[in-house]
Amino acid sequence: MHVNVQLRFNSATGQEAPYYRLKESYRDVRGHVHSLIVLNIGFEPCLKPLQVKRIARALTMRFQ
């Protein structure tokens, strides 16, 4: 699992802000890579990049 971060317009603040999604990558039977959005976290202005990585790592370890 990994966290995908995109800059998106946040209508609540009227500014662009990071939007977080927890994604899982996998290969199908033909070997093509796909990704699945596991959780839309959304806008979290208080999160720092290191915190996001730690959350993703903890969730990955929990669901392995």
mmCIF file as gemmi writes it, N, C-alpha and C atoms, coordinates in Angstrom:
data_model
loop_
_atom_site.group_PDB
_atom_site.id
_atom_site.type_symbol
_atom_site.label_atom_id
_atom_site.label_alt_id
_atom_site.label_comp_id
_atom_site.label_asym_id
_atom_site.label_entity_id
_atom_site.label_seq_id
_atom_site.pdbx_PDB_ins_code
_atom_site.Cartn_x
_atom_site.Cartn_y
_atom_site.Cartn_z
_atom_site.occupancy
_atom_site.B_iso_or_equiv
_atom_site.pdbx_formal_charge
_atom_site.auth_seq_id
_atom_site.auth_asym_id
_atom_site.pdbx_PDB_model_num
ATOM 1 N N . MET Axp A 1 ? 0.838 -1.179 0 1 0 ? 1 A 1
ATOM 2 C CA . MET Axp A 1 ? 0 0 0 1 0 ? 1 A 1
ATOM 3 C C . MET Axp A 1 ? 0.882 1.239 0 1 0 ? 1 A 1
ATOM 4 N N . HIS Axp A 2 ? 0.33 2.272 -0.551 1 0 ? 2 A 1
ATOM 5 C CA . HIS Axp A 2 ? 1.033 3.546 -0.544 1 0 ? 2 A 1
ATOM 6 C C . HIS Axp A 2 ? 0.01 4.673 -0.495 1 0 ? 2 A 1
ATOM 7 N N . VAL Axp A 3 ? 0.483 5.844 -0.172 1 0 ? 3 A 1
ATOM 8 C CA . VAL Axp A 3 ? -0.386 7.019 -0.113 1 0 ? 3 A 1
ATOM 9 C C . VAL Axp A 3 ? -0.156 7.845 -1.362 1 0 ? 3 A 1
ATOM 10 N N . ASN Axp A 4 ? -1.238 8.189 -2.022 1 0 ? 4 A 1
ATOM 11 C CA . ASN Axp A 4 ? -1.198 9.036 -3.2 1 0 ? 4 A 1
ATOM 12 C C . ASN Axp A 4 ? -1.622 10.43 -2.76 1 0 ? 4 A 1
ATOM 13 N N . VAL Axp A 5 ? -0.836 11.431 -3.131 1 0 ? 5 A 1
ATOM 14 C CA . VAL Axp A 5 ? -1.146 12.81 -2.753 1 0 ? 5 A 1
ATOM 15 C C . VAL Axp A 5 ? -1.316 13.626 -4.024 1 0 ? 5 A 1
ATOM 16 N N . GLN Axp A 6 ? -2.435 14.319 -4.12 1 0 ? 6 A 1
ATOM 17 C CA . GLN Axp A 6 ? -2.699 15.195 -5.252 1 0 ? 6 A 1
ATOM 18 C C . GLN Axp A 6 ? -3.07 16.574 -4.732 1 0 ? 6 A 1
ATOM 19 N N . LEU Axp A 7 ? -2.681 17.603 -5.477 1 0 ? 7 A 1
ATOM 20 C CA . LEU Axp A 7 ? -3.151 18.942 -5.147 1 0 ? 7 A 1
ATOM 21 C C . LEU Axp A 7 ? -4.518 19.11 -5.784 1 0 ? 7 A 1
ATOM 22 N N . ARG Axp A 8 ? -5.515 19.405 -4.964 1 0 ? 8 A 1
ATOM 23 C CA . ARG Axp A 8 ? -6.879 19.605 -5.44 1 0 ? 8 A 1
ATOM 24 C C . ARG Axp A 8 ? -7.443 20.863 -4.807 1 0 ? 8 A 1
ATOM 25 N N . PHE Axp A 9 ? -8.455 21.404 -5.447 1 0 ? 9 A 1
ATOM 26 C CA . PHE Axp A 9 ? -9.114 22.589 -4.913 1 0 ? 9 A 1
ATOM 27 C C . PHE Axp A 9 ? -9.993 22.187 -3.737 1 0 ? 9 A 1
ATOM 28 N N . ASN Axp A 10 ? -9.744 22.809 -2.604 1 0 ? 10 A 1
ATOM 29 C CA . ASN Axp A 10 ? -10.538 22.562 -1.403 1 0 ? 10 A 1
ATOM 30 C C . ASN Axp A 10 ? -11.575 23.677 -1.298 1 0 ? 10 A 1
ATOM 31 N N . SER Axp A 11 ? -12.833 23.336 -1.531 1 0 ? 11 A 1
ATOM 32 C CA . SER Axp A 11 ? -13.883 24.365 -1.518 1 0 ? 11 A 1
ATOM 33 C C . SER Axp A 11 ? -14.094 24.969 -0.13 1 0 ? 11 A 1
ATOM 34 N N . ALA Axp A 12 ? -13.724 24.244 0.912 1 0 ? 12 A 1
ATOM 35 C CA . ALA Axp A 12 ? -13.885 24.763 2.277 1 0 ? 12 A 1
ATOM 36 C C . ALA Axp A 12 ? -12.928 25.917 2.557 1 0 ? 12 A 1
ATOM 37 N N . THR Axp A 13 ? -11.72 25.846 1.979 1 0 ? 13 A 1
ATOM 38 C CA . THR Axp A 13 ? -10.727 26.898 2.216 1 0 ? 13 A 1
ATOM 39 C C . THR Axp A 13 ? -10.581 27.844 1.031 1 0 ? 13 A 1
ATOM 40 N N . GLY Axp A 14 ? -11.048 27.413 -0.152 1 0 ? 14 A 1
ATOM 41 C CA . GLY Axp A 14 ? -10.905 28.24 -1.348 1 0 ? 14 A 1
ATOM 42 C C . GLY Axp A 14 ? -9.508 28.202 -1.934 1 0 ? 14 A 1
ATOM 43 N N . GLN Axp A 15 ? -8.7 27.222 -1.531 1 0 ? 15 A 1
ATOM 44 C CA . GLN Axp A 15 ? -7.319 27.109 -2.014 1 0 ? 15 A 1
ATOM 45 C C . GLN Axp A 15 ? -7.022 25.676 -2.427 1 0 ? 15 A 1
ATOM 46 N N . GLU Axp A 16 ? -5.922 25.518 -3.181 1 0 ? 16 A 1
ATOM 47 C CA . GLU Axp A 16 ? -5.459 24.169 -3.48 1 0 ? 16 A 1
ATOM 48 C C . GLU Axp A 16 ? -4.785 23.601 -2.24 1 0 ? 16 A 1
ATOM 49 N N . ALA Axp A 17 ? -5.026 22.326 -1.996 1 0 ? 17 A 1
ATOM 50 C CA . ALA Axp A 17 ? -4.468 21.675 -0.809 1 0 ? 17 A 1
ATOM 51 C C . ALA Axp A 17 ? -4.206 20.211 -1.139 1 0 ? 17 A 1
ATOM 52 N N . PRO Axp A 18 ? -3.324 19.552 -0.378 1 0 ? 18 A 1
ATOM 53 C CA . PRO Axp A 18 ? -3.072 18.127 -0.616 1 0 ? 18 A 1
ATOM 54 C C . PRO Axp A 18 ? -4.303 17.284 -0.283 1 0 ? 18 A 1
ATOM 55 N N . TYR Axp A 19 ? -4.611 16.345 -1.175 1 0 ? 19 A 1
ATOM 56 C CA . TYR Axp A 19 ? -5.724 15.413 -0.988 1 0 ? 19 A 1
ATOM 57 C C . TYR Axp A 19 ? -5.113 14.022 -0.93 1 0 ? 19 A 1
ATOM 58 N N . TYR Axp A 20 ? -5.39 13.276 0.123 1 0 ? 20 A 1
ATOM 59 C CA . TYR Axp A 20 ? -4.73 11.994 0.372 1 0 ? 20 A 1
ATOM 60 C C . TYR Axp A 20 ? -5.646 10.815 0.061 1 0 ? 20 A 1
ATOM 61 N N . ARG Axp A 21 ? -5.051 9.793 -0.583 1 0 ? 21 A 1
ATOM 62 C CA . ARG Axp A 21 ? -5.733 8.523 -0.841 1 0 ? 21 A 1
ATOM 63 C C . ARG Axp A 21 ? -4.78 7.39 -0.493 1 0 ? 21 A 1
ATOM 64 N N . LEU Axp A 22 ? -5.306 6.367 0.13 1 0 ? 22 A 1
ATOM 65 C CA . LEU Axp A 22 ? -4.536 5.158 0.403 1 0 ? 22 A 1
ATOM 66 C C . LEU Axp A 22 ? -4.817 4.188 -0.738 1 0 ? 22 A 1
ATOM 67 N N . LYS Axp A 23 ? -3.754 3.755 -1.435 1 0 ? 23 A 1
ATOM 68 C CA . LYS Axp A 23 ? -3.921 2.908 -2.611 1 0 ? 23 A 1
ATOM 69 C C . LYS Axp A 23 ? -3.124 1.62 -2.469 1 0 ? 23 A 1
ATOM 70 N N . GLU Axp A 24 ? -3.594 0.601 -3.153 1 0 ? 24 A 1
ATOM 71 C CA . GLU Axp A 24 ? -2.898 -0.68 -3.201 1 0 ? 24 A 1
ATOM 72 C C . GLU Axp A 24 ? -2.645 -1.003 -4.666 1 0 ? 24 A 1
ATOM 73 N N . SER Axp A 25 ? -1.422 -1.374 -5.008 1 0 ? 25 A 1
ATOM 74 C CA . SER Axp A 25 ? -1.079 -1.768 -6.371 1 0 ? 25 A 1
ATOM 75 C C . SER Axp A 25 ? -1.019 -3.276 -6.459 1 0 ? 25 A 1
ATOM 76 N N . TYR Axp A 26 ? -1.439 -3.793 -7.6 1 0 ? 26 A 1
ATOM 77 C CA . TYR Axp A 26 ? -1.409 -5.243 -7.811 1 0 ? 26 A 1
ATOM 78 C C . TYR Axp A 26 ? -1.286 -5.53 -9.301 1 0 ? 26 A 1
ATOM 79 N N . ARG Axp A 27 ? -0.954 -6.765 -9.628 1 0 ? 27 A 1
ATOM 80 C CA . ARG Axp A 27 ? -0.871 -7.202 -11.021 1 0 ? 27 A 1
ATOM 81 C C . ARG Axp A 27 ? -1.992 -8.193 -11.301 1 0 ? 27 A 1
ATOM 82 N N . ASP Axp A 28 ? -2.591 -8.062 -12.486 1 0 ? 28 A 1
ATOM 83 C CA . ASP Axp A 28 ? -3.631 -9.015 -12.862 1 0 ? 28 A 1
ATOM 84 C C . ASP Axp A 28 ? -2.98 -10.27 -13.458 1 0 ? 28 A 1
ATOM 85 N N . VAL Axp A 29 ? -3.793 -11.195 -13.945 1 0 ? 29 A 1
ATOM 86 C CA . VAL Axp A 29 ? -3.265 -12.469 -14.449 1 0 ? 29 A 1
ATOM 87 C C . VAL Axp A 29 ? -2.39 -12.281 -15.679 1 0 ? 29 A 1
ATOM 88 N N . ARG Axp A 30 ? -2.559 -11.184 -16.404 1 0 ? 30 A 1
ATOM 89 C CA . ARG Axp A 30 ? -1.715 -10.899 -17.574 1 0 ? 30 A 1
ATOM 90 C C . ARG Axp A 30 ? -0.448 -10.135 -17.216 1 0 ? 30 A 1
ATOM 91 N N . GLY Axp A 31 ? -0.319 -9.76 -15.955 1 0 ? 31 A 1
ATOM 92 C CA . GLY Axp A 31 ? 0.869 -9.039 -15.519 1 0 ? 31 A 1
ATOM 93 C C . GLY Axp A 31 ? 0.747 -7.529 -15.593 1 0 ? 31 A 1
ATOM 94 N N . HIS Axp A 32 ? -0.436 -7.02 -15.935 1 0 ? 32 A 1
ATOM 95 C CA . HIS Axp A 32 ? -0.629 -5.572 -15.991 1 0 ? 32 A 1
ATOM 96 C C . HIS Axp A 32 ? -0.812 -5.009 -14.583 1 0 ? 32 A 1
ATOM 97 N N . VAL Axp A 33 ? -0.209 -3.858 -14.365 1 0 ? 33 A 1
ATOM 98 C CA . VAL Axp A 33 ? -0.277 -3.221 -13.049 1 0 ? 33 A 1
ATOM 99 C C . VAL Axp A 33 ? -1.558 -2.393 -12.941 1 0 ? 33 A 1
ATOM 100 N N . HIS Axp A 34 ? -2.242 -2.547 -11.827 1 0 ? 34 A 1
ATOM 101 C CA . HIS Axp A 34 ? -3.45 -1.779 -11.524 1 0 ? 34 A 1
ATOM 102 C C . HIS Axp A 34 ? -3.323 -1.239 -10.106 1 0 ? 34 A 1
ATOM 103 N N . SER Axp A 35 ? -4.099 -0.211 -9.818 1 0 ? 35 A 1
ATOM 104 C CA . SER Axp A 35 ? -4.135 0.268 -8.438 1 0 ? 35 A 1
ATOM 105 C C . SER Axp A 35 ? -5.584 0.417 -8.008 1 0 ? 35 A 1
ATOM 106 N N . LEU Axp A 36 ? -5.791 0.177 -6.752 1 0 ? 36 A 1
ATOM 107 C CA . LEU Axp A 36 ? -7.12 0.195 -6.159 1 0 ? 36 A 1
ATOM 108 C C . LEU Axp A 36 ? -7.111 1.204 -5.017 1 0 ? 36 A 1
ATOM 109 N N . ILE Axp A 37 ? -8.066 2.111 -5.024 1 0 ? 37 A 1
ATOM 110 C CA . ILE Axp A 37 ? -8.176 3.061 -3.918 1 0 ? 37 A 1
ATOM 111 C C . ILE Axp A 37 ? -8.835 2.339 -2.751 1 0 ? 37 A 1
ATOM 112 N N . VAL Axp A 38 ? -8.083 2.189 -1.675 1 0 ? 38 A 1
ATOM 113 C CA . VAL Axp A 38 ? -8.576 1.504 -0.485 1 0 ? 38 A 1
ATOM 114 C C . VAL Axp A 38 ? -9.343 2.478 0.405 1 0 ? 38 A 1
ATOM 115 N N . LEU Axp A 39 ? -8.839 3.701 0.491 1 0 ? 39 A 1
ATOM 116 C CA . LEU Axp A 39 ? -9.455 4.683 1.377 1 0 ? 39 A 1
ATOM 117 C C . LEU Axp A 39 ? -9.2 6.088 0.851 1 0 ? 39 A 1
ATOM 118 N N . ASN Axp A 40 ? -10.251 6.878 0.709 1 0 ? 40 A 1
ATOM 119 C CA . ASN Axp A 40 ? -10.113 8.302 0.415 1 0 ? 40 A 1
ATOM 120 C C . ASN Axp A 40 ? -10 9.023 1.746 1 0 ? 40 A 1
ATOM 121 N N . ILE Axp A 41 ? -8.798 9.44 2.07 1 0 ? 41 A 1
ATOM 122 C CA . ILE Axp A 41 ? -8.579 10.129 3.342 1 0 ? 41 A 1
ATOM 123 C C . ILE Axp A 41 ? -9.095 11.559 3.25 1 0 ? 41 A 1
ATOM 124 N N . GLY Axp A 42 ? -8.837 12.2 2.137 1 0 ? 42 A 1
ATOM 125 C CA . GLY Axp A 42 ? -9.338 13.554 1.912 1 0 ? 42 A 1
ATOM 126 C C . GLY Axp A 42 ? -8.322 14.612 2.29 1 0 ? 42 A 1
ATOM 127 N N . PHE Axp A 43 ? -8.815 15.801 2.565 1 0 ? 43 A 1
ATOM 128 C CA . PHE Axp A 43 ? -7.966 16.927 2.94 1 0 ? 43 A 1
ATOM 129 C C . PHE Axp A 43 ? -7.64 16.831 4.423 1 0 ? 43 A 1
ATOM 130 N N . GLU Axp A 44 ? -6.379 16.822 4.749 1 0 ? 44 A 1
ATOM 131 C CA . GLU Axp A 44 ? -5.927 16.8 6.142 1 0 ? 44 A 1
ATOM 132 C C . GLU Axp A 44 ? -4.777 17.796 6.279 1 0 ? 44 A 1
ATOM 133 N N . PRO Axp A 45 ? -5.089 19.052 6.539 1 0 ? 45 A 1
ATOM 134 C CA . PRO Axp A 45 ? -4.043 20.075 6.57 1 0 ? 45 A 1
ATOM 135 C C . PRO Axp A 45 ? -3.017 19.893 7.685 1 0 ? 45 A 1
ATOM 136 N N . CYS Axp A 46 ? -3.36 19.155 8.728 1 0 ? 46 A 1
ATOM 137 C CA . CYS Axp A 46 ? -2.437 19.02 9.857 1 0 ? 46 A 1
ATOM 138 C C . CYS Axp A 46 ? -1.416 17.896 9.65 1 0 ? 46 A 1
ATOM 139 N N . LEU Axp A 47 ? -1.602 17.051 8.624 1 0 ? 47 A 1
ATOM 140 C CA . LEU Axp A 47 ? -0.673 15.94 8.407 1 0 ? 47 A 1
ATOM 141 C C . LEU Axp A 47 ? 0.612 16.406 7.743 1 0 ? 47 A 1
ATOM 142 N N . LYS Axp A 48 ? 1.714 15.874 8.216 1 0 ? 48 A 1
ATOM 143 C CA . LYS Axp A 48 ? 3.019 16.122 7.61 1 0 ? 48 A 1
ATOM 144 C C . LYS Axp A 48 ? 3.375 14.89 6.775 1 0 ? 48 A 1
ATOM 145 N N . PRO Axp A 49 ? 4.23 15.039 5.746 1 0 ? 49 A 1
ATOM 146 C CA . PRO Axp A 49 ? 4.565 13.899 4.883 1 0 ? 49 A 1
ATOM 147 C C . PRO Axp A 49 ? 5.065 12.67 5.64 1 0 ? 49 A 1
ATOM 148 N N . LEU Axp A 50 ? 5.87 12.857 6.666 1 0 ? 50 A 1
ATOM 149 C CA . LEU Axp A 50 ? 6.376 11.715 7.432 1 0 ? 50 A 1
ATOM 150 C C . LEU Axp A 50 ? 5.238 10.997 8.16 1 0 ? 50 A 1
ATOM 151 N N . GLN Axp A 51 ? 4.282 11.741 8.662 1 0 ? 51 A 1
ATOM 152 C CA . GLN Axp A 51 ? 3.131 11.125 9.331 1 0 ? 51 A 1
ATOM 153 C C . GLN Axp A 51 ? 2.322 10.281 8.347 1 0 ? 51 A 1
ATOM 154 N N . VAL Axp A 52 ? 2.153 10.777 7.134 1 0 ? 52 A 1
ATOM 155 C CA . VAL Axp A 52 ? 1.412 10.037 6.11 1 0 ? 52 A 1
ATOM 156 C C . VAL Axp A 52 ? 2.123 8.726 5.798 1 0 ? 52 A 1
ATOM 157 N N . LYS Axp A 53 ? 3.442 8.769 5.657 1 0 ? 53 A 1
ATOM 158 C CA . LYS Axp A 53 ? 4.212 7.549 5.383 1 0 ? 53 A 1
ATOM 159 C C . LYS Axp A 53 ? 4.084 6.548 6.526 1 0 ? 53 A 1
ATOM 160 N N . ARG Axp A 54 ? 4.118 7.029 7.747 1 0 ? 54 A 1
ATOM 161 C CA . ARG Axp A 54 ? 3.994 6.131 8.904 1 0 ? 54 A 1
ATOM 162 C C . ARG Axp A 54 ? 2.611 5.477 8.958 1 0 ? 54 A 1
ATOM 163 N N . ILE Axp A 55 ? 1.588 6.237 8.652 1 0 ? 55 A 1
ATOM 164 C CA . ILE Axp A 55 ? 0.23 5.682 8.634 1 0 ? 55 A 1
ATOM 165 C C . ILE Axp A 55 ? 0.114 4.611 7.559 1 0 ? 55 A 1
ATOM 166 N N . ALA Axp A 56 ? 0.615 4.895 6.37 1 0 ? 56 A 1
ATOM 167 C CA . ALA Axp A 56 ? 0.561 3.92 5.275 1 0 ? 56 A 1
ATOM 168 C C . ALA Axp A 56 ? 1.335 2.661 5.633 1 0 ? 56 A 1
ATOM 169 N N . ARG Axp A 57 ? 2.5 2.816 6.24 1 0 ? 57 A 1
ATOM 170 C CA . ARG Axp A 57 ? 3.316 1.654 6.627 1 0 ? 57 A 1
ATOM 171 C C . ARG Axp A 57 ? 2.597 0.817 7.684 1 0 ? 57 A 1
ATOM 172 N N . ALA Axp A 58 ? 1.996 1.473 8.66 1 0 ? 58 A 1
ATOM 173 C CA . ALA Axp A 58 ? 1.28 0.748 9.718 1 0 ? 58 A 1
ATOM 174 C C . ALA Axp A 58 ? 0.084 -0.017 9.149 1 0 ? 58 A 1
ATOM 175 N N . LEU Axp A 59 ? -0.657 0.592 8.231 1 0 ? 59 A 1
ATOM 176 C CA . LEU Axp A 59 ? -1.798 -0.094 7.622 1 0 ? 59 A 1
ATOM 177 C C . LEU Axp A 59 ? -1.347 -1.256 6.752 1 0 ? 59 A 1
ATOM 178 N N . THR Axp A 60 ? -0.247 -1.072 6.037 1 0 ? 60 A 1
ATOM 179 C CA . THR Axp A 60 ? 0.287 -2.161 5.213 1 0 ? 60 A 1
ATOM 180 C C . THR Axp A 60 ? 0.661 -3.343 6.084 1 0 ? 60 A 1
ATOM 181 N N . MET Axp A 61 ? 1.362 -3.099 7.177 1 0 ? 61 A 1
ATOM 182 C CA . MET Axp A 61 ? 1.772 -4.185 8.068 1 0 ? 61 A 1
ATOM 183 C C . MET Axp A 61 ? 0.552 -4.841 8.712 1 0 ? 61 A 1
ATOM 184 N N . ARG Axp A 62 ? -0.461 -4.072 9.017 1 0 ? 62 A 1
ATOM 185 C CA . ARG Axp A 62 ? -1.67 -4.602 9.668 1 0 ? 62 A 1
ATOM 186 C C . ARG Axp A 62 ? -2.438 -5.554 8.759 1 0 ? 62 A 1
ATOM 187 N N . PHE Axp A 63 ? -2.478 -5.252 7.464 1 0 ? 63 A 1
ATOM 188 C CA . PHE Axp A 63 ? -3.303 -6.04 6.547 1 0 ? 63 A 1
ATOM 189 C C . PHE Axp A 63 ? -2.522 -7.048 5.715 1 0 ? 63 A 1
ATOM 190 N N . GLN Axp A 64 ? -1.266 -7.28 6.034 1 0 ? 64 A 1
ATOM 191 C CA . GLN Axp A 64 ? -0.49 -8.297 5.305 1 0 ? 64 A 1
ATOM 192 C C . GLN Axp A 64 ? -0.759 -9.659 5.857 1 0 ? 64 A 1
